[in-house]
């Protein structure tokens, strides 16, 4: 096994420089959270936004600051005609941020408009592009299999006391599951697997081949009802990170069981990340029954992760990280490289459609505790 230090490497986590990407789609809310005249405050890397349902029916996002005296617009309300009214002096704004009225003044002030940013709504989710720059023609990464016949979808929101990088790495880190989550996700037995890492300028994927079905409680729930001959075959397993902040875990067991979690990370600041997790699955058992058993256990598993991430963040306060990695850490450095390079492109003003490099494939074989 090769162990290498990441301290001081140009493309490895060091200091407190967390790459921040604003030119990207971030899933911030569910469609249900924008019912009626609700105003939702959303923070992405310390940038504040107010999100609401405009009179046209579309999701609207404005910078959460009235141009008059900088009071948060999320403290206000929607008027009868659907315009956003500031709580302090009653200035009102249209969907595009245009100032429409100032109480006591015949005409609105010129150039005193709120700042509007793009939104995208699909599959029951609302994305924000937290920059006034026009987004590319390509939309956000949608949750696969959502709404397809035979699949059940459950959406949950959780919070992690860690940066986007550490949160994403934890979600896609296979080795820790047999230790921190022993008995719940994996049993701790050794097996030899082959991992194929595919990386491009927008994503990184680790595919695990030759992996026996995990024997933890969560895994038994997922495999319940499967045909006996399918329980002995190798499980198909993929982990993915997709810019700017999407993590995805996918399992297939034979032809009957398919489980895929797409978790949209929302970095509130350098040390706090929310995850909007969309779990879509198909099993031989009724979806509602599986969900009723599966998700209380999944909550417990995430609570273990939340605590370990909190302890890690506490240990890093006031000091630079000094990580040492091995080939078992299949995606950790790939995630960092993607974030760092995307932040550099953004700082340099490179267009989103600029060439991002060819796809590369790395194949490794090692023993894994499962």
C-alpha positions as CSV (number, residue, x, y, z in Angstrom):
1,X,0.0,0.0,0.0
2,X,1.3,3.4,-0.9
3,X,0.9,6.2,1.7
4,X,1.6,9.7,0.7
5,X,1.5,13.0,2.5
6,X,-0.8,15.7,1.0
7,X,0.6,18.6,3.1
8,X,2.0,21.4,1.0
9,X,1.0,19.8,-2.4
10,X,-0.3,22.3,-4.9
11,X,-3.5,20.4,-5.5
12,X,-4.2,19.0,-2.0
13,X,-6.1,20.6,0.9
14,X,-3.9,23.0,2.8
15,X,-4.5,25.9,5.1
16,X,-8.1,27.2,5.2
17,X,-8.4,28.1,1.5
18,X,-11.6,26.4,0.6
19,X,-12.4,26.7,-3.1
20,X,-15.6,28.7,-3.6
21,X,-17.5,28.3,-6.8
22,X,-20.4,30.7,-7.6
23,X,-20.9,29.9,-11.3
24,X,-22.8,26.6,-10.8
25,X,-26.2,25.3,-10.1
26,X,-27.0,24.6,-6.4
27,X,-30.1,22.8,-5.3
28,X,-31.4,25.0,-2.5
29,X,-35.1,24.1,-1.9
30,X,-37.9,21.7,-2.8
31,X,-40.9,22.8,-4.8
32,X,-43.1,22.3,-1.7
33,X,-41.0,24.8,0.3
34,X,-42.2,27.6,-2.1
35,X,-45.9,27.2,-1.7
36,X,-48.1,30.2,-1.3
37,X,-46.4,33.4,-0.3
38,X,-43.5,31.9,1.5
39,X,-40.1,33.7,1.5
40,X,-37.1,31.5,2.0
41,X,-33.7,32.8,3.0
42,X,-30.8,30.8,1.4
43,X,-27.1,31.2,1.9
44,X,-24.5,29.9,-0.5
45,X,-20.8,30.6,0.5
46,X,-21.9,33.6,2.7
47,X,-24.0,35.1,-0.2
48,X,-27.6,35.6,1.0
49,X,-30.6,35.2,-1.3
50,X,-34.4,35.4,-0.9
51,X,-36.3,32.8,-2.9
52,X,-40.0,32.9,-3.5
53,X,-42.8,32.0,-6.0
54,X,-43.3,35.0,-8.3
55,X,-46.6,36.1,-9.8
56,X,-45.7,34.3,-13.1
57,X,-45.5,31.0,-11.1
58,X,-41.7,30.6,-11.5
59,X,-39.2,30.4,-8.7
60,X,-37.5,33.8,-8.1
61,X,-34.2,34.5,-6.4
62,X,-32.9,38.0,-5.4
63,X,-29.9,39.0,-3.4
64,X,-31.3,39.2,0.1
65,X,-30.6,42.9,0.6
66,X,-32.8,45.9,-0.1
67,X,-30.8,48.4,-2.2
68,X,-32.3,51.2,0.0
69,X,-30.9,50.5,3.4
70,X,-29.6,46.9,3.0
71,X,-32.3,45.3,5.2
72,X,-32.9,41.6,4.3
73,X,-35.7,41.3,1.8
74,X,-36.6,37.9,3.3
75,X,-38.0,39.8,6.3
76,X,-40.6,41.3,4.0
77,X,-43.8,40.0,2.4
78,X,-45.4,39.5,-1.0
79,X,-48.0,42.0,-2.0
80,X,-51.4,41.2,-3.4
81,X,-50.0,41.4,-6.9
82,X,-47.0,39.1,-6.0
83,X,-44.3,41.8,-5.7
84,X,-41.8,41.6,-2.9
85,X,-42.2,44.4,-0.3
86,X,-39.3,45.4,2.0
87,X,-40.3,45.3,5.7
88,X,-38.4,48.5,6.5
89,X,-39.7,51.2,4.2
90,X,-42.1,49.3,1.9
91,X,-40.1,49.5,-1.3
92,X,-41.5,46.9,-3.7
93,X,-39.7,44.8,-6.4
94,X,-40.7,42.8,-9.4
95,X,-39.5,39.3,-10.2
96,X,-36.5,40.6,-12.1
97,X,-35.5,42.8,-9.2
98,X,-36.8,46.0,-10.8
99,X,-37.9,48.6,-8.2
100,X,-41.7,49.2,-8.8
101,X,-42.7,51.6,-6.1
102,X,-41.5,53.7,-3.2
103,X,-44.2,54.8,-0.6
104,X,-44.6,58.6,-0.7
105,X,-42.9,59.0,-4.0
106,X,-44.6,59.3,-7.4
107,X,-42.0,57.5,-9.4
108,X,-39.4,54.9,-8.3
109,X,-35.8,55.8,-7.9
110,X,-33.7,55.0,-11.0
111,X,-31.0,52.3,-10.7
112,X,-32.1,51.3,-7.2
113,X,-33.0,47.8,-8.2
114,X,-32.5,44.5,-6.3
115,X,-30.1,42.0,-7.9
116,X,-31.7,39.0,-9.5
117,X,-30.0,35.6,-10.1
118,X,-31.1,32.7,-12.3
119,X,-33.1,29.8,-11.0
120,X,-34.1,26.4,-12.4
121,X,-36.9,24.2,-11.2
122,X,-37.4,20.5,-12.1
123,X,-38.1,17.1,-10.5
124,X,-39.5,18.9,-7.4
125,X,-36.3,20.8,-6.7
126,X,-35.3,24.5,-7.0
127,X,-31.7,25.4,-8.1
128,X,-30.0,28.7,-7.7
129,X,-27.1,30.1,-9.9
130,X,-25.6,32.3,-7.2
131,X,-24.1,34.8,-9.6
132,X,-25.7,37.5,-11.8
133,X,-23.7,36.0,-14.8
134,X,-25.9,34.2,-17.3
135,X,-25.8,30.4,-16.7
136,X,-24.8,28.0,-19.6
137,X,-27.4,26.3,-21.7
138,X,-26.8,23.1,-19.8
139,X,-29.0,22.8,-16.7
140,X,-28.2,21.2,-13.4
141,X,-27.7,17.5,-12.7
142,X,-31.1,16.0,-12.2
143,X,-31.8,13.0,-9.9
144,X,-31.8,9.8,-12.1
145,X,-34.9,7.5,-12.2
146,X,-37.0,10.1,-10.3
147,X,-40.6,9.5,-11.3
148,X,-39.9,6.4,-13.3
149,X,-42.4,3.4,-13.0
150,X,-41.5,1.0,-10.1
151,X,-39.3,3.5,-8.3
152,X,-39.9,5.2,-4.9
153,X,-38.3,8.6,-4.2
154,X,-37.7,10.0,-0.7
155,X,-36.2,13.5,-0.1
156,X,-34.5,14.5,3.1
157,X,-32.5,17.5,4.3
158,X,-29.5,17.1,6.7
159,X,-26.7,19.4,7.8
160,X,-23.0,18.7,8.3
161,X,-20.6,20.9,10.4
162,X,-17.9,20.8,7.7
163,X,-16.8,22.3,4.5
164,X,-18.1,21.2,1.1
165,X,-14.9,19.3,0.4
166,X,-14.9,17.3,3.7
167,X,-18.7,16.7,3.5
168,X,-18.5,15.4,-0.1
169,X,-15.4,13.2,0.7
170,X,-17.2,11.7,3.7
171,X,-20.3,10.8,1.6
172,X,-18.2,9.0,-1.0
173,X,-15.6,7.5,1.3
174,X,-15.9,3.7,1.3
175,X,-13.2,2.6,3.8
176,X,-14.7,4.4,6.8
177,X,-18.1,2.6,6.4
178,X,-16.7,-0.7,7.8
179,X,-15.3,1.0,10.8
180,X,-17.5,4.0,11.8
181,X,-20.7,2.2,10.6
182,X,-19.7,-1.4,11.3
183,X,-22.7,-3.6,11.6
184,X,-25.0,-1.0,10.0
185,X,-23.5,-0.7,6.6
186,X,-20.7,-3.2,6.4
187,X,-19.5,-6.2,8.5
188,X,-15.7,-5.6,8.4
189,X,-14.8,-8.7,6.4
190,X,-11.9,-8.5,3.9
191,X,-12.5,-8.9,0.2
192,X,-10.5,-8.0,-2.9
193,X,-12.1,-5.5,-5.3
194,X,-11.1,-3.5,-8.3
195,X,-11.8,0.2,-8.4
196,X,-11.9,2.1,-11.6
197,X,-11.6,5.9,-11.3
198,X,-12.8,8.0,-14.2
199,X,-12.2,11.7,-14.1
200,X,-12.9,14.6,-16.3
201,X,-13.1,18.4,-15.9
202,X,-16.6,18.2,-14.5
203,X,-16.8,15.0,-12.5
204,X,-15.1,12.0,-10.9
205,X,-16.4,8.5,-10.6
206,X,-15.2,5.4,-8.8
207,X,-16.6,2.1,-9.9
208,X,-16.1,-0.9,-7.6
209,X,-16.0,-4.4,-9.3
210,X,-16.0,-7.8,-7.7
211,X,-17.7,-6.5,-4.5
212,X,-19.8,-9.0,-2.6
213,X,-23.1,-7.7,-1.3
214,X,-22.4,-5.8,2.0
215,X,-23.7,-7.6,5.1
216,X,-24.6,-4.7,7.3
217,X,-28.2,-3.9,8.4
218,X,-28.8,-1.3,5.8
219,X,-27.5,-3.6,3.1
220,X,-29.8,-6.4,4.2
221,X,-32.8,-4.1,4.0
222,X,-31.8,-3.2,0.4
223,X,-31.4,-6.8,-0.6
224,X,-34.6,-8.0,1.1
225,X,-36.9,-9.8,-1.3
226,X,-34.2,-10.3,-3.9
227,X,-34.0,-13.7,-5.6
228,X,-31.7,-16.2,-3.8
229,X,-29.5,-16.5,-6.9
230,X,-29.0,-12.7,-7.0
231,X,-27.8,-12.5,-3.4
232,X,-24.6,-14.3,-4.3
233,X,-23.6,-12.2,-7.3
234,X,-21.3,-9.3,-7.1
235,X,-23.0,-6.0,-6.5
236,X,-22.5,-3.1,-8.9
237,X,-21.4,0.0,-7.1
238,X,-20.6,3.5,-8.3
239,X,-19.6,6.7,-6.3
240,X,-19.6,10.0,-8.1
241,X,-18.8,13.7,-7.5
242,X,-20.2,16.2,-10.0
243,X,-19.4,19.9,-10.0
244,X,-20.2,22.1,-8.4
245,X,-21.5,20.2,-5.4
246,X,-23.3,16.9,-6.2
247,X,-22.5,13.6,-4.7
248,X,-24.1,10.4,-5.9
249,X,-24.0,6.8,-4.7
250,X,-25.5,4.0,-6.8
251,X,-26.0,0.3,-6.1
252,X,-27.4,-2.5,-8.3
253,X,-28.1,-6.0,-7.1
254,X,-29.2,-8.3,-9.9
255,X,-32.1,-7.1,-12.0
256,X,-34.5,-6.5,-9.2
257,X,-32.8,-4.0,-6.8
258,X,-31.5,-0.6,-7.8
259,X,-30.7,2.1,-5.2
260,X,-29.3,5.6,-6.1
261,X,-28.9,8.6,-3.8
262,X,-28.2,12.0,-5.3
263,X,-27.2,14.4,-2.6
264,X,-27.0,18.1,-3.5
265,X,-24.6,19.9,-1.2
266,X,-25.3,23.5,-0.3
267,X,-22.2,25.1,1.3
268,X,-23.6,27.8,3.6
269,X,-20.1,29.0,4.5
270,X,-16.6,27.5,4.8
271,X,-17.5,25.2,7.7
272,X,-21.2,24.3,7.3
273,X,-22.9,22.4,4.5
274,X,-26.5,21.3,4.0
275,X,-27.4,18.3,1.9
276,X,-30.6,17.9,0.0
277,X,-30.7,14.1,-0.5
278,X,-32.9,12.5,-3.1
279,X,-33.0,8.7,-2.6
280,X,-34.7,6.8,-5.5
281,X,-34.9,3.0,-5.3
282,X,-36.6,-0.1,-6.7
283,X,-36.7,-3.3,-4.8
284,X,-38.9,-6.5,-4.8
285,X,-40.6,-5.2,-1.7
286,X,-43.1,-2.3,-1.5
287,X,-41.3,1.1,-1.6
288,X,-43.1,2.5,1.4
289,X,-42.2,-0.5,3.5
290,X,-38.6,-0.3,2.6
291,X,-38.5,3.5,3.3
292,X,-40.1,3.0,6.7
293,X,-37.4,0.6,7.7
294,X,-34.5,2.1,5.8
295,X,-34.5,5.8,6.6
296,X,-34.5,5.6,10.4
297,X,-31.3,3.6,10.1
298,X,-29.9,5.9,7.5
299,X,-30.5,8.9,9.9
300,X,-28.5,7.1,12.6
301,X,-25.7,6.4,10.1
302,X,-25.6,10.1,9.1
303,X,-25.6,11.2,12.7
304,X,-22.4,9.1,13.2
305,X,-21.0,10.9,10.1
306,X,-22.1,14.3,11.4
307,X,-20.4,13.7,14.8
308,X,-17.1,12.6,13.2
309,X,-17.1,15.6,10.8
310,X,-17.7,17.9,13.7
311,X,-14.8,16.4,15.6
312,X,-12.6,16.8,12.5
313,X,-13.6,20.4,12.1
314,X,-12.9,21.1,15.7
315,X,-9.4,19.5,15.4
316,X,-8.6,21.7,12.4
317,X,-9.5,25.0,14.0
318,X,-6.6,27.4,13.9
319,X,-4.3,24.9,12.1
320,X,-3.7,23.7,8.5
321,X,-4.9,20.2,7.5
322,X,-2.1,17.7,7.0
323,X,-3.6,14.7,5.3
324,X,-1.9,11.4,4.4
325,X,-3.8,9.3,1.8
326,X,-3.5,5.8,0.2
327,X,-5.0,4.2,-2.9
328,X,-8.0,3.3,-0.7
329,X,-9.0,7.0,-0.7
330,X,-10.3,6.7,-4.2
331,X,-12.1,10.0,-4.7
332,X,-10.9,12.4,-1.9
333,X,-8.1,14.0,-4.0
334,X,-10.2,13.9,-7.2
335,X,-12.9,16.0,-5.5
336,X,-10.3,18.6,-4.3
337,X,-8.8,18.9,-7.8
338,X,-12.2,19.4,-9.3
339,X,-13.1,22.2,-6.8
340,X,-9.7,23.9,-7.0
341,X,-9.6,23.9,-10.8
342,X,-13.2,25.1,-11.2
343,X,-12.5,28.0,-8.7
344,X,-9.4,28.9,-10.7
345,X,-11.3,28.9,-14.0
346,X,-13.9,31.1,-12.4
347,X,-11.3,33.6,-11.0
348,X,-9.6,33.8,-14.4
349,X,-12.9,34.5,-16.1
350,X,-12.8,31.3,-18.2
351,X,-16.1,30.6,-20.0
352,X,-18.1,27.7,-18.6
353,X,-17.8,25.9,-22.0
354,X,-14.0,26.1,-22.1
355,X,-12.2,22.8,-22.7
356,X,-11.9,21.0,-19.4
357,X,-9.5,18.2,-20.4
358,X,-10.0,14.7,-21.7
359,X,-11.5,11.9,-19.5
360,X,-8.9,9.8,-17.8
361,X,-9.3,6.3,-16.3
362,X,-7.3,4.8,-13.4
363,X,-7.7,1.1,-12.5
364,X,-6.5,-0.2,-9.1
365,X,-7.1,-3.4,-7.2
366,X,-6.9,-3.6,-3.4
367,X,-8.5,-5.3,-0.4
368,X,-11.5,-3.7,1.1
369,X,-13.2,-4.2,4.4
370,X,-16.8,-5.0,3.7
